[in-house]
């Protein structure tokens, strides 16, 4: 539980950090070859990865992508001597817990690691149960479509920028389907080399190729009766696409090294942050596979296109991380509201979630203020305090009224929908002038 993996092409930095961590009772392992990181993760029970940004082999960003695809709950902290805003935003976008510029302030780094260790050491860890929260009309239409198609077996393609919640939509399709009690297999096409992807999908017989020392079932076989989710399908090679198309059409496959055809019953859901129509025009994605997959095409809007969802999402994340980190934060300050509403969120909901999580960890007061935010969010805005309060109250009013409508006037049920307690709901209603609200006013 105390093992930290350090990845930096400067051996001196690895040794220095390793000695620092060992002096504070952590077990530190390191490598100056980023290509060895996956093997070290497989062989060791690591609770935190610290990686450099610019390295030969895998870059820090590539490592984050690989780590998050295989170990989504494993925290990653990035360090670098190139601390530009673009570098920091890119790191946070792909899931970095935080970013430290060299020379590193060891006291701050150790403080954050201690917080992370305390969470991991809790005997009964409270799981994060992400759900789809929205007041955006386009998102509501998408959720209505999800509800209608979940009971069918038609293929679905989900597109949108990174961090918009494509995987959550895929999860919703499976969990609301008749297949929900059967396997749900996720494959990140960007993280598996092309030479291994076919073996991952189809499985292989013993001796099918070098190092195939035993029979191995593929994802299609493991997912029987359930759903298989291809994330970042735009990264799949044209050669593998042709074989996937055959599986989609024929509902059968063969293990590598075998001539035995196996029938299968699996639902296909795919997602990508790329424009597949452009890839089709460029000859990088098969047109027939595109139309076979996109019987239903769901385009998820970016967070900057659904500003009305920012504050409800912040409230949800604060409540979630209060439980996870044993905190009692109630809200965010007006200044923080203005920053959140003005920010373009290039990393979308994933970036917002990471920002709130880090802020909750470092906040020791009842509300999150700009001083608790990561460095790239600390800037002056043009919003006045009255503008901020007006926008916040308007959004809060819409969210509460929507919940009351769904609860048919029951404040207790409305509080449950909003994931807050009844007293908090009363206080919010009073604050925005809804304390005299009656059912017939909705």
Long-range contacts (C-beta under 8 A, 24 or more apart in sequence): 1-45, 1-47, 1-117, 1-120, 1-121, 2-26, 2-27, 2-47, 2-117, 3-27, 3-28, 3-29, 3-44, 3-45, 3-46, 3-47, 4-28, 4-29, 4-46, 4-47, 4-48, 4-49, 4-50, 4-113, 5-29, 5-30, 5-31, 5-37, 5-40, 5-41, 5-44, 5-46, 5-48, 5-49, 5-50, 6-30, 6-31, 6-50, 6-51, 7-31, 7-32, 7-34, 7-37, 7-49, 7-50, 7-51, 7-52, 7-55, 7-60, 7-63, 8-32, 8-50, 8-51, 8-52, 8-55, 8-79, 9-33, 9-34, 9-52, 9-55, 9-56, 10-52, 13-52, 13-79, 13-102, 17-50, 20-106, 20-110, 21-113, 24-110, 26-113, 26-117, 33-57, 34-58, 34-59, 34-63, 37-63, 37-66, 37-67, 38-66, 38-70, 41-67, 41-70, 41-71, 41-74, 46-74, 47-74, 47-75, 47-116, 47-117, 47-120, 48-74, 48-75, 48-76, 48-77, 48-113, 48-116, 48-117, 49-74, 49-75, 49-76, 49-77, 50-76, 50-77, 50-78, 50-79, 51-76, 51-77, 51-78, 51-79, 52-78, 52-79, 52-80, 53-78, 53-79, 53-80, 53-82, 53-87, 53-91, 54-80, 54-81, 54-82, 60-91, 61-90, 61-91, 61-94, 64-91, 64-94, 64-95, 64-96, 65-94, 65-190, 65-191, 66-191, 67-95, 68-94, 68-95, 69-188, 69-190, 69-191, 69-231, 70-188, 70-191, 75-116, 77-109, 77-112, 79-104, 85-376, 88-374, 88-375, 88-376, 89-346, 89-347, 89-351, 89-376, 92-347, 92-351, 92-354, 92-355, 92-374, 92-376, 93-162, 93-163, 93-346, 93-347, 93-350, 93-351, 94-162, 94-347, 95-350, 95-354, 96-354, 97-354, 97-357, 97-358, 98-358, 98-374, 99-374, 99-375, 112-361, 112-362, 115-325, 115-361, 119-324, 119-325, 125-324, 126-323, 126-324, 128-320, 128-324, 129-320, 130-168, 131-168, 131-316, 132-165, 132-168, 132-169, 132-172, 133-309, 133-312, 133-313, 133-316, 134-306, 134-309, 134-312, 135-308, 135-309, 135-312, 135-395, 135-398, 135-399, 135-402, 136-301, 136-305, 136-306, 136-308, 136-309, 138-301, 138-305, 138-306, 139-300, 139-301, 139-306, 139-309, 142-169, 142-298, 142-300, 143-172, 145-296, 145-298, 146-172, 146-173, 146-176, 146-298, 147-176, 149-173, 149-296, 150-174, 150-176, 150-177, 151-176, 151-177, 151-178, 153-267, 154-295, 154-296, 155-248, 155-267, 155-268, 155-269, 155-270, 155-292, 155-293, 155-294, 155-295, 155-296, 156-268, 156-269, 156-270, 156-293, 156-295, 156-296, 156-297, 156-298, 157-233, 157-269, 157-270, 157-271, 157-272, 157-276, 157-290, 157-293, 157-294, 157-296, 157-297, 157-298, 158-269, 158-270, 158-271, 158-272, 158-298, 158-300, 159-271, 159-272, 159-273, 159-274, 159-275, 159-276, 159-297, 159-298, 159-299, 159-300, 160-271, 160-273, 160-299, 160-300, 160-301, 160-302, 161-273, 161-300, 161-302, 161-348, 162-273, 162-347, 162-348, 162-350, 163-303, 163-347, 163-348, 163-349, 163-350, 163-351, 164-300, 164-301, 164-302, 164-303, 164-348, 164-349, 165-300, 165-348, 165-349, 166-231, 166-271, 166-273, 166-300, 167-229, 167-231, 167-271, 169-271, 169-298, 169-300, 170-229, 170-231, 170-269, 170-271, 173-227, 173-269, 174-226, 174-227, 174-229, 174-267, 174-269, 177-227, 177-267, 179-225, 179-226, 179-227, 179-267, 182-223, 182-224, 182-225, 182-226, 182-227, 183-222, 183-223, 183-224, 183-225, 183-226, 183-227, 184-223, 184-226, 184-227, 184-229, 185-219, 185-222, 185-223, 185-226, 185-227, 185-228, 185-229, 186-229, 186-231, 187-219, 187-228, 187-229, 187-230, 187-231, 188-231, 188-232, 189-230, 189-231, 189-232, 189-233, 189-234, 189-235, 189-236, 190-231, 190-232, 190-235, 191-232, 194-237, 194-239, 194-240, 197-236, 197-237, 197-240, 198-240, 198-243, 198-256, 199-256, 201-240, 201-243, 201-244, 201-253, 202-243, 202-253, 202-254, 202-255, 202-256, 203-255, 203-256, 204-255, 204-256, 204-257, 204-258, 205-255, 205-256, 205-257, 205-258, 206-257, 207-257, 208-255, 208-256, 208-257, 208-258, 209-256, 209-257, 212-256, 212-257, 215-255, 218-253, 218-255, 220-247, 220-253, 220-264, 220-266, 221-255, 221-262, 221-264, 223-264, 223-266, 224-264, 224-265, 224-266, 225-265, 225-266, 226-266, 226-267, 227-266, 227-267, 227-268, 227-269, 228-266, 228-267, 228-268, 228-269, 229-269, 229-270, 229-271, 230-268, 230-269, 230-270, 230-271, 231-270, 231-271, 231-272, 232-271, 232-272, 232-273, 233-270, 233-271, 233-272, 233-293, 234-272, 234-273, 234-274, 234-276, 234-279, 234-284, 234-285, 235-272, 235-274, 238-283, 238-284, 238-285, 238-286, 241-285, 241-286, 241-289, 242-286, 242-289, 244-289, 245-286, 245-288, 245-289, 245-292, 248-289, 248-292, 248-293, 249-292, 268-293, 302-345, 302-348, 303-345, 303-348, 303-349, 303-352, 304-344, 304-345, 307-341, 308-395, 308-398, 310-340, 310-341, 310-345, 310-352, 311-337, 311-340, 311-341, 311-392, 311-395, 311-396, 311-399, 312-395, 312-399, 313-349, 313-352, 313-353, 314-340, 314-352, 314-356, 315-418, 315-420, 316-419, 317-352, 317-353, 317-356, 317-357, 317-360, 318-356, 318-360, 318-368, 319-419, 319-420, 321-356, 321-357, 321-360, 321-361, 322-360, 325-360, 325-361, 327-360, 327-363, 328-366, 329-360, 329-363, 329-365, 329-366, 329-367, 329-368, 330-366, 330-367, 331-366, 331-367, 331-368, 332-367, 332-368, 332-369, 333-367, 333-368, 333-369, 333-370, 334-385, 334-388, 334-389, 334-392, 335-369, 335-370, 335-381, 335-388, 336-367, 336-368, 336-369, 336-370, 336-373, 337-388, 337-391, 337-392, 338-381, 338-383, 338-387, 338-388, 339-370, 339-373, 339-377, 339-378, 339-379, 339-381, 341-383, 341-388, 341-391, 342-381, 342-382, 342-383, 343-377, 393-431, 393-432, 396-428, 396-432, 397-432, 397-434, 400-425, 400-428, 400-429, 400-432, 400-434, 401-434, 401-442, 404-437, 404-439, 404-442, 405-442, 408-439, 409-439, 409-442
